[in-house]
Amino acid sequence: YSLFKTLQQNQTGQLENYLSEISGARPNRLTEENANFLLCNFSNLWLMGINVLKRGEYARSLELLSQLQKNTLQLIRMAEKNADNWLNMSKNLEKEISLENYKKFAKTTARLDKVELFEAYKNSLLLVMDLQSHLIEQYNLKVTHDILERLLNYISE
């Protein structure tokens, strides 16, 4: 409702009643619960993606990488305390996150190529490790640096 300053075509008042139910302040996305969910989900997706990549399922690995990137973008937004586009995490990304994190995120992309996929997975994990080190200052995180280090070591096994 707050998006519509005037309701010129609301002669019956029904539209205003419906929209008033969804008005109000946005939910706080910068929570410990969200940080833990994203880190746990990232870890699971990352491990599954690396496993299918090691089995030679490149297309499936690329699909999982895409899901990983969504988690990564939300973690970037949490670390930078900017949850304005939480659900549409890539919207205005170039303007809303730091150039440093934008460049790091760009390195998490890949084409359907084995070498590029391995590099993207490695870079995704390195970025999340960096983000985790910032987020742990604010939240009690379940995914520790040690867990992420073990994932990093798993790439070369």
N, C-alpha and C positions, 0 to 999 in steps of 0.2 A: 504494500500500500504506500509506503513511503517513497517508492519509485514514481508514483503518479501524484503529482502535486495537486492537480485539479482533475476532477472527473466530469467532463462536460457532457458526456452521453449517459450519465447515471441518473436518469429521471425517476426511476422507481426506488433507488437506494440499495437495490440488491447487490450490485457490483461492490459498493463500498462495504457492505456486510461481509461478503466473501473475502475481500482483500484485507480487511481489518484482522482476520484470523491469522494471516501470515505476516503481519507487520511486526515491527519491533526491532530490537537490537539483534545483530548477527550473533550466532553462538561463538563462544571462545574456542578456537581451534588449537591454541597454543597451550596444550595440557600434557601432563605426564602420561595420561592414558593414550593420547594420540601418538606421542613420541614412542612409547613402547610398542604400540600396535604397528606403527610404520617400520620400526627397526626389526621386529620379529617377522613381519610379513616380507620385508626386504630380504632378510637372511634366508627364509624358506624359498622364496622365488629365485634368489641368487643360486642357492645350492641345487635346486631343481634344474635351472637353466644351464649351469655348468655340467651337470650330469648328462643331460640330453645332448649338449654340445660335444662332450667327450665320446658319446655313443654315435656321433655323426648325424644327429637330427638337427641340422642347421636351421631349417625353417621354424621348427618348434622353439629352438633356442632364441631365435630372433623375436618371436612372439612374446616369450617370457621376458626378454630384455625390454620390450616396450612397456610391459607391466611394471618392471623394476624402475623404469624411468619415472613413472608416475609417483611411486613412493619416494624416489630420490628428490623430485621437485618439491614434494610436500615437506620433506626433511630440510631442504634448502630454505623454504619459506619459514619453517619453524626456527631454524638457526638464525635467520635474518629478521625474525619477529614481524613477518609480513604475510598474513593469512588472508589478504583481501580476495584473492582468486583461488581459494582452497579447492573447490570442486572442479574448477576449470584451470588446473595448475599451470598450464603452458600459456594462458592468456596474459598478454603484456609482459611476458617473461623478460624480454630484452630491456624493458624499462624498470621492472620491479625487483630484480635481484642484482647483486653486485656483479661487476664485469668479471671478477676473479672466479666466482662460482658459475657464471654463464660459460666461461671458457672451459672450466673443468667439466661442466655438464655436456658440452659439445663433444668432449672426448669419450662420452659414454654411448655414442651413436655408432652404428655399424650397418654395412650392407650385408647381404646374404653371402658371407665369405668367412671361412673358418678362422683365419688369422685376425680379421677385423672383429669378429665376435669375441674371441678370447681377449683381445685388447680392450674391447668395450666393457666386458665383464670385470676385468681387472681394474679399469679406471672407475667403474661404478663403485666397486668396493673401496677403492682408495678414497674416493670422494665421500662416501658414507662414513668411513673411518674418521675422516677429518671433521665431518658434521657431528658425529657422535661425541668427539672430544670437546666440542663446544656445548652440545646439548646436555652433557653429563654435569656441567656446572649449574644447570637450572633444574634438572629432573633426576629422579631416582630411576635409572635405566636398567632394564633386565638384560639387554644385550650388551655385554662388556667388550672392552677393547680386545681382550684375550680371545673371545669368541670370533670376532672379526679377523684377528690375526690367523686363527686356525683356518678360516675360510680362505684367506689369502694364500696360505701354504698349500691348501688343497688344489689350487690351480695346477701346480707343477707336479702333483703326484701322478 
